[in-house]
Amino acid sequence: MKQILLVNDIAGYGKVGMAAMLPILSYLGIPAFCLPTALVSNTLNYGEFTQLDTTEYMRKTLPIWHRLGFHFDAICTGLMFSEEQSRLVARFCREQAKQGCTVFVDPVMGDGGKLYNGIGKRQVELMRQMVSVAHLTMPNYTEACYLAGVQFKPQGLSRDEACQLLDKLTALGARSAVITSCIIEGKNHVCGVCESSEAPEATVDPDAPVVPVAPTAYEAQKAYFFLEYQEVPGLFHGTGDIFSAVLIAHLMKGEPLKQSTRKAMDVVRDMIMRNRDVKDRMCGIFIERCLDLLKN
């Protein structure tokens, strides 16, 4: 049975981060273990919060795991709070990758063209370091712009510009990338790029370009895809974590990237629709009430 390690913060109040991902992964048959980067009182957008940095705990925990021979089939990293944390986790990811572990990096930093409360330029650089060890990174459009060092365009992008942005993410070191919440040619999209050998023909849009690039240690081609969606009005916190958890679970079951992305998009939409009348959206979606939506 495959198992995953989640490296992220834990919010005392709020169904985000680990609290959102754990029930989804468990329901879909992926045992999940935790390495917290911080304990946070509540989701950051309430405007006031406190946090407890767990760097010392991480520093002591990882050597113990190494001595005990713990191995994970996948690692998913989220919010990092210090340079030491990024260095520790990146080293651990590289060690695990040598044993066949797949590394997923969700660069949690911001949305709507700006960084979240409490996130600064230093965290952006730390996230770039994490992306460098990723097999797959899945930022939203805002986070992709910060990672790539390009201007956020509220009006959206062309397909060519989206492909260029994906290329900038893989140039940081990630083998594959998915960008969510992106307006492409006037419509809402999730777009991605993956290694051609891992993208069966059925997973590649017929209209999407397959652009040859200089050969790398992995592949000589990249395959791009674009998935359109209808936006549901309103903002729920934690939907990115839901998306990541569903995407990762299906990838770990051997499904192609495009197909797994579509399933994750559909689950996020269905969960939002079921909870669209909830008043406190900053708390996130109560996942446990929505597990039946994961059956596909």
C-alpha positions in Angstrom: 0.0 0.0 0.0 1.4 3.4 -1.0 1.8 6.1 1.6 2.5 9.8 1.6 4.1 12.3 3.9 2.5 15.8 4.2 4.8 18.6 5.0 2.7 21.6 5.8 1.4 23.9 8.6 -1.5 22.8 10.9 -4.2 25.4 11.6 -6.0 25.0 14.9 -9.1 26.6 13.4 -9.7 26.0 9.8 -10.2 23.2 7.3 -7.1 24.0 5.3 -3.6 22.5 4.7 -3.3 19.1 6.4 -6.8 19.3 7.9 -8.2 19.4 4.4 -5.8 16.8 2.8 -5.8 14.1 5.4 -9.5 12.9 5.2 -9.4 13.0 1.3 -6.2 11.0 1.0 -7.4 8.5 3.7 -10.8 8.1 2.0 -9.1 7.4 -1.3 -6.9 4.7 0.2 -3.6 6.6 0.6 -2.3 6.5 4.2 -0.9 9.9 5.1 1.7 10.9 7.7 2.5 14.4 8.9 5.6 16.6 9.4 4.2 20.0 10.5 6.1 23.2 9.6 4.2 25.3 12.0 1.2 25.4 14.3 -1.1 28.3 13.3 -3.9 29.5 15.4 -6.3 30.0 12.5 -6.4 30.6 8.8 -4.4 33.7 7.9 -7.1 35.7 6.3 -9.0 36.4 9.5 -6.5 39.2 9.9 -5.1 38.1 13.3 -3.2 35.0 14.0 -0.3 33.5 16.0 2.0 30.7 14.9 4.5 28.4 16.5 7.5 27.6 14.3 8.4 23.8 14.4 11.9 24.0 12.8 13.6 22.5 15.9 11.1 19.7 16.0 11.7 19.0 12.3 15.5 19.2 12.8 15.2 16.4 15.5 12.6 14.3 13.8 14.1 13.7 10.3 17.3 12.1 11.7 15.2 9.7 13.8 13.1 8.8 10.7 16.3 8.2 8.8 17.7 5.9 11.5 14.4 4.0 11.7 14.4 3.5 7.9 11.1 5.2 7.3 10.3 5.5 3.6 7.4 7.2 1.7 6.1 6.6 -1.8 5.3 10.3 -2.1 5.9 13.6 -0.2 3.8 16.7 -0.6 5.2 20.0 0.7 3.2 23.1 1.4 4.0 26.3 3.4 7.6 26.8 4.6 8.5 29.2 7.4 12.3 29.4 7.4 15.3 28.8 5.2 16.4 25.9 7.5 13.0 24.2 7.0 13.4 24.4 3.2 16.9 23.1 3.4 15.9 20.2 5.7 12.9 19.2 3.6 14.7 19.5 0.3 17.5 17.3 1.5 15.0 14.7 2.8 13.1 14.8 -0.5 16.2 14.2 -2.4 17.1 11.2 -0.2 13.6 9.8 -0.5 13.6 10.4 -4.3 16.7 8.1 -4.7 14.5 5.3 -3.3 11.7 6.0 -5.8 9.7 8.6 -3.8 7.7 11.1 -5.9 7.9 14.8 -4.7 4.8 17.1 -5.0 5.3 20.8 -4.2 2.2 22.9 -3.5 3.8 26.4 -3.2 1.3 28.0 -0.9 1.9 31.7 -1.0 -1.1 33.8 -2.3 -4.0 34.3 -4.6 -5.8 37.1 -6.5 -2.5 38.7 -7.6 -1.1 39.2 -4.1 0.6 37.2 -1.3 -1.3 36.0 1.7 -1.1 37.8 5.1 2.2 37.0 6.7 3.9 35.8 3.5 6.9 37.9 2.2 9.5 37.8 -0.5 11.7 35.5 1.5 9.0 32.8 1.4 8.9 33.2 -2.4 12.6 32.4 -2.7 12.2 29.4 -0.3 9.4 28.1 -2.5 11.6 28.4 -5.5 14.1 26.1 -3.7 11.4 23.6 -3.0 10.1 23.6 -6.6 13.7 22.7 -7.7 13.3 19.2 -6.1 9.7 18.6 -7.3 8.5 16.0 -9.7 5.3 18.0 -9.9 4.4 21.5 -8.7 0.9 22.9 -8.7 0.7 26.6 -8.0 -2.3 28.8 -8.7 -1.7 31.6 -11.2 -0.7 34.1 -8.6 1.9 31.7 -7.1 3.2 30.8 -10.6 3.8 34.5 -11.3 5.8 35.0 -8.1 7.8 31.8 -8.6 8.6 32.7 -12.2 9.2 36.4 -11.4 6.7 37.6 -14.0 3.9 40.2 -13.8 0.4 39.1 -12.8 -2.0 39.8 -15.5 -5.6 40.1 -14.2 -7.0 40.1 -17.7 -5.4 36.7 -18.3 -3.0 35.1 -20.8 -2.8 33.7 -24.3 -2.0 30.0 -24.7 1.5 30.8 -25.8 2.0 32.9 -22.6 0.6 30.1 -20.5 3.1 27.6 -22.0 5.9 30.1 -21.4 4.9 30.4 -17.8 4.8 26.6 -17.4 8.2 26.4 -19.0 9.6 28.9 -16.4 8.3 26.6 -13.6 10.0 23.5 -15.1 13.1 25.6 -15.6 13.3 26.0 -11.8 13.7 22.2 -11.7 10.2 20.7 -11.6 9.6 17.9 -14.1 5.9 18.7 -14.5 3.7 21.6 -13.5 0.0 22.4 -13.2 -1.3 26.0 -12.8 -4.8 26.5 -11.4 -7.1 29.6 -11.4 -5.7 30.9 -14.7 -7.6 32.9 -17.3 -6.5 31.9 -20.8 -7.9 33.6 -23.8 -10.8 34.9 -21.8 -11.9 31.6 -20.1 -11.1 30.0 -16.8 -8.6 27.2 -17.1 -6.3 24.8 -15.3 -3.2 24.3 -17.5 -0.3 21.9 -17.2 2.8 20.4 -18.8 4.1 16.9 -18.3 6.8 14.7 -19.7 5.6 13.2 -22.9 6.5 9.6 -21.9 4.2 10.0 -18.9 1.4 11.5 -20.9 -0.5 8.8 -23.0 -1.9 10.1 -26.2 -5.4 10.3 -24.8 -4.3 12.8 -22.1 -3.0 15.4 -24.5 -5.4 18.0 -26.0 -5.5 17.8 -29.8 -5.3 21.6 -29.9 -2.5 21.9 -27.4 1.1 22.3 -28.7 3.7 19.7 -28.1 6.8 21.7 -28.1 10.3 20.2 -28.5 12.8 21.4 -26.1 16.5 20.7 -25.5 16.9 17.1 -24.2 17.2 16.8 -20.4 17.9 14.0 -18.0 14.3 13.1 -18.2 12.7 13.6 -21.6 13.2 15.4 -24.9 9.6 16.7 -25.2 6.9 18.4 -23.1 3.2 17.9 -23.6 0.9 20.8 -22.6 -2.8 20.6 -21.8 -5.6 23.1 -21.1 -8.8 22.3 -19.1 -11.6 24.8 -19.0 -14.0 25.2 -16.1 -17.0 27.4 -15.1 -16.2 29.5 -12.0 -18.5 29.2 -9.0 -18.9 32.7 -7.4 -17.3 33.3 -4.1 -14.0 32.4 -2.5 -13.5 29.3 -0.2 -10.2 28.9 1.6 -8.6 25.4 1.4 -9.9 24.6 -2.1 -6.3 24.5 -3.3 -5.5 21.8 -0.7 -8.5 19.8 -1.8 -7.4 20.0 -5.4 -3.9 18.9 -4.5 -5.1 16.0 -2.4 -7.4 14.6 -5.0 -4.9 15.1 -7.8 -2.1 13.4 -5.8 -4.3 10.5 -4.8 -5.2 9.7 -8.4 -1.6 10.1 -9.6 -0.5 7.7 -6.9 -3.0 5.2 -8.3 -1.2 5.4 -11.7 -3.7 7.7 -13.5 -2.3 10.2 -16.1 -1.8 13.8 -15.1 -4.5 15.4 -17.2 -7.1 12.9 -16.2 -6.2 13.3 -12.5 -6.3 17.1 -12.8 -9.8 16.9 -14.3 -11.0 14.8 -11.5 -9.6 17.1 -8.9 -11.2 20.1 -10.6 -14.6 18.4 -10.6 -14.3 17.5 -6.9 -13.5 21.1 -6.0 -16.5 22.4 -8.0 -18.8 19.9 -6.4 -17.6 20.6 -2.9 -18.0 24.4 -3.4 -21.5 23.9 -4.8 -22.5 21.8 -1.8 -21.2 24.5 0.6 -22.0 27.6 -1.3 -24.4 28.8 1.4 -21.9 28.5 4.3 -21.3 32.0 5.9 -17.8 31.6 7.2 -15.8 30.7 4.0 -12.5 31.6 5.6 -12.7 28.5 7.7 -12.7 26.3 4.6 -15.0 23.4 3.6 -15.9 20.7 6.1 -14.4 17.8 4.1 -15.9 15.0 6.2 -19.4 16.0 5.0 -18.3 15.7 1.4 -16.4 12.5 1.2 -19.1 10.9 -0.9 -18.2 13.3 -3.7 -14.8 11.5 -4.1 -16.3 8.2 -5.3 -15.4 8.9 -9.0 
